[in-house]
Amino acid sequence: MSPTRPRNRRRLTGIAAAALIAATVTPASAAPSATVSPGTVAPGSRVTLTVDGCDSSAARASSRAFGDVSLSPASRAYGFTGSATVYRDAAAGSYPVTFDCGGSGRRVTVTLTISPGAARGGLGGSIDAMSPARIALGGTLAAGALGTGVWLLRRRWAHAR
């Protein structure tokens, strides 16, 4: 075994250790990332606010849609989370949500969209309001199906005699 092999092995081990440390540490210069979930809501709805990459002891989120909210530390490093209720009288449109990482001056802004009415979902969420034309069409289809059934039964009874 040549004397250069252990030296190369030590050099490679040192490079690998440095790469591993660099990959696991969040750099202070990395911009924070934030989310508002759900991204589209109706007035009066509750949203979850999350920011990652804040290397400070506190974080806040603010918007004209819900005001100013203090965020709590999350279970992951450099993360904060909280919730807010959108004002009931908030107009439909897009609202910037600004996340402030304590006094560090690091900020990130994402967009929250407020829909013009209540969110449609769950059972019956795809049903629109009934109009007289739709009611008349449904009644006509039901009457036609009933009439066809009676006609077929009468034909069967006539052939059975």
Helices and strands as residue ranges (DSSP letters): H 4-24, E 33-37, E 40-41, E 46-52, E 59-63, E 67-73, E 79-85, E 93-100, G 102-104, E 107-114, H 132-160
